[in-house]
Amino acid sequence: MIQATLRMNFAPQKFDEAIQILHSIIERTKAEVGCISCSVFHDRGSEGLIIYEEKWRNSDDLQRHLRSDEYKNVLLVMEMATTKPEIRFDTITDSSGVETIEKARTKK
């Protein structure tokens, strides 16, 4: 799985527009082949910060998305940011759940 994360800061007059555009992208992105999830977050305590996150099944699906017309809208939002966006693509090779907590809590 590949997780794409964008952290972007916006001026107050651009913040609502950026959120609106990103929210309009989410459902169409989720419908793309290979998309596991797509979300947008903003923290009221961090004025102007928006985090946009996508999770993709594999590199081929992500690459296809990055070339898509839909991703052009994400690039346009990135250009609206007040500072250079932080962009990360993390490959996740393993995932676990409650068993990790149980294992750690039962070790002596």
Backbone as ProteinMPNN parsed JSONL, in Angstrom:
{"seq_chain_A": "MIQATLRMNFAPQKFDEAIQILHSIIERTKAEVGCISCSVFHDRGSEGLIIYEEKWRNSDDLQRHLRSDEYKNVLLVMEMATTKPEIRFDTITDSSGVETIEKARTKK", "coords_chain_A": {"N_chain_A": [[0.854, -1.178, 0.0], [0.442, 2.264, -0.668], [0.791, 5.368, 0.797], [-0.146, 8.607, 0.249], [0.579, 11.808, 1.288], [-0.27, 15.147, 1.762], [0.68, 18.138, 3.176], [-0.444, 21.279, 3.705], [-0.362, 24.84, 3.903], [-2.54, 27.609, 4.174], [-3.545, 30.94, 3.349], [-5.922, 32.871, 5.206], [-7.993, 33.869, 3.476], [-7.945, 32.072, 1.366], [-8.334, 29.578, 2.41], [-10.997, 28.371, 2.793], [-11.776, 28.01, 0.128], [-9.821, 26.207, -0.779], [-10.386, 23.967, 0.86], [-12.976, 23.391, -0.054], [-12.525, 22.69, -2.771], [-10.866, 20.421, -2.452], [-12.615, 18.707, -1.035], [-14.463, 18.273, -3.046], [-13.078, 16.628, -4.726], [-12.662, 14.225, -3.431], [-14.691, 12.042, -3.485], [-14.722, 11.287, -6.195], [-12.088, 10.477, -6.5], [-11.986, 8.308, -4.73], [-13.456, 6.506, -6.216], [-11.764, 5.663, -8.172], [-9.813, 3.078, -9.729], [-8.022, 1.034, -7.57], [-7.832, 2.822, -5.458], [-7.77, 3.058, -2.019], [-8.468, 4.718, 0.091], [-9.425, 8.17, 0.625], [-8.985, 11.301, 1.994], [-9.588, 14.442, 3.667], [-8.238, 16.67, 6.021], [-8.424, 19.103, 8.615], [-7.086, 21.058, 11.177], [-8.425, 22.819, 13.722], [-6.875, 24.065, 15.583], [-4.498, 24.559, 14.338], [-4.048, 26.991, 12.5], [-4.93, 27.494, 9.171], [-3.804, 25.127, 8.188], [-4.044, 22.309, 6.136], [-4.502, 18.886, 5.627], [-4.182, 16.517, 3.212], [-4.951, 13.309, 2.234], [-4.263, 10.265, 0.6], [-4.713, 6.79, -0.049], [-3.308, 4.093, -1.714], [-3.542, 1.04, -3.546], [-1.325, 0.001, -4.972], [1.792, 0.882, -6.647], [1.4, 1.228, -9.427], [-1.327, 1.93, -9.615], [-1.298, 4.34, -8.186], [0.47, 5.881, -9.797], [-1.016, 6.08, -12.175], [-3.15, 7.606, -11.219], [-1.784, 9.983, -10.504], [-1.224, 10.975, -13.002], [-3.687, 11.665, -13.909], [-6.545, 13.693, -14.963], [-8.051, 14.487, -12.795], [-6.185, 14.71, -10.73], [-4.923, 17.025, -11.429], [-6.441, 19.035, -10.293], [-5.758, 18.799, -7.602], [-3.104, 19.607, -7.775], [-3.505, 22.272, -8.507], [-4.645, 23.265, -6.147], [-2.451, 22.955, -4.464], [-0.798, 24.936, -5.495], [-2.037, 27.169, -4.491], [-1.262, 27.343, -1.884], [0.384, 28.962, 0.888], [2.988, 28.457, 1.568], [5.637, 26.233, 0.528], [4.259, 23.109, -0.156], [4.318, 20.192, 1.958], [5.137, 17.093, 0.838], [4.585, 13.675, 0.85], [5.238, 10.296, 0.053], [4.599, 7.295, 1.198], [5.51, 3.938, 1.469], [3.811, 1.222, 2.648], [4.392, -1.766, 4.072], [3.484, -3.614, 5.876], [0.84, -4.329, 8.134], [-1.044, -4.226, 11.136], [-3.308, -5.077, 13.824], [-5.274, -5.046, 16.746], [-3.967, -7.199, 17.828], [-1.277, -6.551, 18.047], [-1.201, -4.81, 20.229], [-2.148, -6.541, 22.206], [-0.073, -8.461, 22.217], [2.113, -6.903, 23.044], [1.252, -6.106, 25.561], [1.107, -8.497, 26.969], [3.652, -9.449, 27.165], [6.406, -10.272, 29.262]], "CA_chain_A": [[0.0, 0.0, 0.0], [1.165, 3.534, -0.705], [0.051, 6.488, 1.382], [0.28, 9.929, -0.221], [0.148, 12.822, 2.247], [0.079, 16.538, 1.455], [0.442, 19.096, 4.262], [-0.417, 22.582, 3.038], [-0.819, 25.994, 4.679], [-3.246, 28.568, 3.337], [-3.96, 32.223, 3.902], [-7.346, 32.796, 5.583], [-8.898, 34.123, 2.358], [-7.886, 30.941, 0.432], [-8.567, 28.343, 3.145], [-12.302, 27.783, 2.476], [-11.758, 27.592, -1.276], [-8.995, 25.0, -0.852], [-11.161, 22.881, 1.473], [-14.094, 23.088, -0.954], [-12.005, 21.972, -3.943], [-10.415, 19.088, -2.033], [-13.794, 17.888, -0.737], [-15.105, 17.904, -4.316], [-12.22, 15.627, -5.363], [-12.599, 12.991, -2.64], [-15.543, 10.934, -3.934], [-14.273, 10.819, -7.519], [-10.823, 9.766, -6.302], [-12.318, 7.017, -4.114], [-14.026, 5.636, -7.244], [-10.712, 5.223, -9.091], [-9.268, 1.74, -9.512], [-6.852, 0.966, -6.696], [-7.893, 3.752, -4.333], [-8.237, 2.454, -0.775], [-9.165, 5.799, 0.796], [-9.061, 9.546, 0.297], [-9.533, 12.128, 3.071], [-9.02, 15.765, 3.908], [-8.312, 17.013, 7.436], [-7.896, 20.394, 9.038], [-7.057, 21.177, 12.633], [-8.799, 24.185, 14.106], [-5.791, 24.63, 16.384], [-3.388, 24.909, 13.439], [-4.692, 27.883, 11.544], [-4.511, 27.453, 7.777], [-3.223, 23.837, 7.813], [-4.897, 21.271, 5.571], [-3.8, 17.645, 5.3], [-4.906, 15.735, 2.214], [-4.334, 11.986, 2.279], [-4.777, 9.205, -0.264], [-4.066, 5.487, 0.098], [-3.405, 3.363, -2.976], [-3.23, -0.388, -3.485], [0.043, -0.243, -5.451], [2.449, 1.984, -7.357], [0.776, 1.44, -10.743], [-2.57, 2.677, -9.408], [-0.918, 5.704, -7.802], [1.031, 6.566, -10.965], [-2.142, 6.383, -13.07], [-3.869, 8.719, -10.595], [-0.971, 11.201, -10.592], [-1.304, 11.456, -14.39], [-5.093, 11.91, -14.26], [-7.077, 15.055, -14.954], [-8.519, 14.768, -11.435], [-5.064, 15.128, -9.891], [-4.603, 18.416, -11.771], [-7.115, 19.881, -9.305], [-4.919, 18.769, -6.397], [-1.942, 20.455, -8.072], [-3.955, 23.666, -8.45], [-4.775, 23.613, -4.727], [-1.088, 23.086, -3.937], [-0.284, 26.239, -5.927], [-2.686, 28.201, -3.683], [-0.676, 27.331, -0.541], [1.254, 30.108, 1.193], [4.361, 27.95, 1.626], [5.83, 25.014, -0.252], [3.604, 21.981, 0.514], [5.096, 19.011, 2.329], [4.579, 15.978, 0.084], [5.201, 12.397, 1.229], [4.707, 9.051, -0.465], [5.125, 6.254, 2.068], [5.13, 2.573, 1.149], [3.505, 0.481, 3.866], [4.493, -3.175, 3.707], [2.874, -4.465, 6.883], [-0.188, -3.679, 8.927], [-1.611, -5.124, 12.139], [-4.364, -4.461, 14.611], [-5.291, -5.195, 18.193], [-3.022, -8.24, 18.23], [-0.023, -5.907, 18.406], [-1.382, -4.317, 21.6], [-2.22, -7.726, 23.069], [1.262, -9.045, 22.291], [2.959, -6.018, 23.847], [0.737, -6.067, 26.944], [1.283, -9.788, 27.626], [5.095, -9.733, 27.324], [6.928, -10.061, 30.613]], "C_chain_A": [[0.893, 1.233, 0.0], [0.263, 4.625, -0.152], [0.672, 7.785, 0.881], [-0.287, 10.967, 0.735], [0.647, 14.184, 1.817], [-0.283, 17.387, 2.661], [0.624, 20.482, 3.647], [-0.952, 23.661, 3.97], [-1.413, 27.025, 3.735], [-3.528, 29.855, 4.095], [-5.453, 32.128, 4.217], [-8.305, 32.982, 4.407], [-8.906, 32.992, 1.32], [-8.276, 29.61, 1.077], [-9.876, 27.659, 2.742], [-12.364, 27.278, 1.039], [-10.968, 26.291, -1.437], [-9.749, 23.794, -0.297], [-12.286, 22.439, 0.528], [-13.624, 22.276, -2.165], [-11.596, 20.555, -3.559], [-11.592, 18.177, -1.697], [-14.497, 17.446, -2.023], [-14.332, 16.793, -5.036], [-12.369, 14.253, -4.711], [-13.421, 11.845, -3.228], [-15.118, 10.394, -5.297], [-12.962, 10.035, -7.398], [-11.08, 8.388, -5.7], [-12.848, 6.018, -5.143], [-12.972, 5.122, -8.224], [-10.216, 3.83, -8.716], [-8.03, 1.831, -8.634], [-6.859, 1.92, -5.524], [-8.487, 3.036, -3.125], [-9.008, 3.496, 0.034], [-8.635, 7.149, 0.34], [-9.752, 10.438, 1.319], [-8.858, 13.489, 3.099], [-9.267, 16.113, 5.373], [-7.85, 18.446, 7.641], [-8.076, 20.5, 10.533], [-7.365, 22.622, 12.99], [-7.706, 24.867, 14.925], [-4.589, 25.052, 15.556], [-3.953, 25.723, 12.287], [-4.081, 27.771, 10.152], [-3.961, 26.124, 7.309], [-4.303, 22.884, 7.308], [-4.012, 20.072, 5.265], [-4.708, 16.85, 4.37], [-4.196, 14.389, 2.098], [-5.052, 11.02, 1.352], [-4.014, 7.927, 0.055], [-4.369, 4.677, -1.149], [-2.918, 1.934, -2.826], [-1.786, -0.665, -3.896], [0.552, 0.958, -6.254], [1.804, 2.269, -8.71], [-0.512, 2.249, -10.619], [-2.279, 4.126, -9.04], [-0.401, 6.48, -9.008], [-0.064, 6.968, -11.956], [-2.924, 7.588, -12.534], [-3.087, 10.03, -10.725], [-0.982, 11.803, -11.994], [-2.717, 11.892, -14.786], [-5.458, 13.398, -14.267], [-7.533, 15.445, -13.552], [-7.376, 15.273, -10.553], [-4.602, 16.546, -10.234], [-5.254, 19.38, -10.781], [-6.341, 19.918, -7.989], [-3.7, 19.673, -6.602], [-2.311, 21.939, -8.022], [-4.119, 24.132, -7.009], [-3.394, 23.805, -4.115], [-0.478, 24.451, -4.303], [-0.885, 27.385, -5.116], [-2.055, 28.334, -2.29], [0.282, 28.51, -0.355], [2.719, 29.718, 1.275], [4.44, 26.681, 0.792], [5.186, 23.839, 0.493], [4.599, 20.877, 0.867], [4.405, 17.822, 1.678], [5.339, 14.715, 0.466], [4.455, 11.256, 0.549], [5.366, 7.941, 0.339], [4.595, 4.898, 1.637], [4.977, 1.807, 2.453], [3.464, -0.994, 3.495], [3.816, -4.113, 4.692], [1.863, -3.659, 7.678], [-0.724, -4.693, 9.934], [-2.651, -4.363, 12.94], [-4.178, -4.706, 16.09], [-4.299, -6.256, 18.675], [-1.663, -7.662, 18.625], [-0.082, -5.384, 19.838], [-1.385, -5.496, 22.572], [-0.849, -8.348, 23.277], [2.159, -8.21, 23.211], [2.538, -6.046, 25.314], [0.944, -7.38, 27.691], [2.733, -10.19, 27.77], [5.538, -9.427, 28.727], [8.376, -9.679, 30.556]], "O_chain_A": [[1.969, 1.234, 0.599], [-0.88, 4.784, -0.58], [1.864, 8.029, 1.067], [-1.495, 11.005, 0.968], [1.832, 14.365, 1.539], [-1.425, 17.361, 3.12], [1.694, 20.817, 3.138], [-1.886, 23.421, 4.736], [-0.882, 27.288, 2.656], [-3.723, 29.857, 5.311], [-6.173, 31.377, 3.558], [-9.336, 32.311, 4.35], [-9.795, 32.959, 0.47], [-8.52, 28.627, 0.376], [-9.864, 26.481, 2.384], [-12.947, 26.227, 0.774], [-11.398, 25.382, -2.147], [-9.754, 22.726, -0.908], [-12.51, 21.243, 0.341], [-14.257, 21.288, -2.536], [-11.936, 19.598, -4.255], [-11.57, 16.995, -2.04], [-15.065, 16.355, -2.073], [-14.9, 16.094, -5.876], [-12.216, 13.23, -5.379], [-12.876, 10.763, -3.449], [-15.15, 9.185, -5.527], [-12.754, 9.051, -8.107], [-10.462, 7.406, -6.113], [-12.703, 4.809, -4.96], [-13.261, 4.234, -9.025], [-10.202, 3.454, -7.544], [-7.109, 2.6, -8.91], [-5.977, 1.843, -4.669], [-9.579, 2.474, -3.204], [-10.064, 3.202, 0.593], [-7.556, 7.257, -0.244], [-10.966, 10.35, 1.499], [-7.734, 13.667, 2.631], [-10.354, 15.884, 5.902], [-6.983, 18.937, 6.919], [-9.095, 20.082, 11.083], [-6.639, 23.536, 12.598], [-7.619, 26.094, 14.958], [-3.75, 25.822, 16.026], [-4.289, 25.186, 11.232], [-2.874, 27.932, 9.976], [-3.668, 25.985, 6.122], [-5.329, 22.68, 7.956], [-2.918, 20.213, 4.718], [-5.855, 16.552, 4.703], [-2.984, 14.336, 1.889], [-6.281, 10.961, 1.32], [-2.829, 7.963, 0.385], [-5.515, 4.581, -1.588], [-1.991, 1.659, -2.065], [-1.098, -1.462, -3.259], [-0.18, 1.917, -6.498], [1.676, 3.429, -9.1], [-0.762, 3.149, -11.421], [-2.945, 5.038, -9.531], [-0.799, 7.626, -9.218], [-0.036, 8.068, -12.509], [-3.312, 8.475, -13.294], [-3.671, 11.072, -11.023], [-0.773, 13.006, -12.156], [-2.919, 12.428, -15.876], [-4.78, 14.232, -13.668], [-7.415, 16.607, -13.162], [-7.576, 16.162, -9.725], [-3.958, 17.199, -9.413], [-4.684, 20.425, -10.465], [-6.278, 20.959, -7.335], [-3.315, 20.416, -5.699], [-1.526, 22.763, -7.551], [-3.772, 25.267, -6.68], [-3.192, 24.728, -3.326], [0.264, 25.039, -3.516], [-0.3, 28.466, -5.059], [-2.287, 29.324, -1.596], [0.903, 28.985, -1.305], [3.598, 30.556, 1.074], [3.415, 26.124, 0.398], [5.525, 23.59, 1.65], [5.587, 20.662, 0.166], [3.228, 17.567, 1.932], [6.568, 14.675, 0.416], [3.226, 11.243, 0.476], [6.558, 7.676, 0.177], [3.39, 4.718, 1.459], [5.902, 1.751, 3.263], [2.619, -1.426, 2.711], [3.596, -5.284, 4.381], [2.019, -2.452, 7.867], [-0.845, -5.878, 9.624], [-2.845, -3.161, 12.755], [-3.075, -4.59, 16.624], [-3.845, -6.204, 19.818], [-0.971, -8.241, 19.462], [0.892, -5.506, 20.581], [-0.727, -5.466, 23.611], [-0.501, -8.723, 24.397], [2.874, -8.754, 24.052], [3.387, -6.014, 26.205], [0.956, -7.387, 28.922], [3.027, -11.183, 28.436], [5.104, -8.441, 29.323], [8.998, -9.459, 31.596]]}, "name": "protein", "num_of_chains": 1, "seq": "MIQATLRMNFAPQKFDEAIQILHSIIERTKAEVGCISCSVFHDRGSEGLIIYEEKWRNSDDLQRHLRSDEYKNVLLVMEMATTKPEIRFDTITDSSGVETIEKARTKK"}
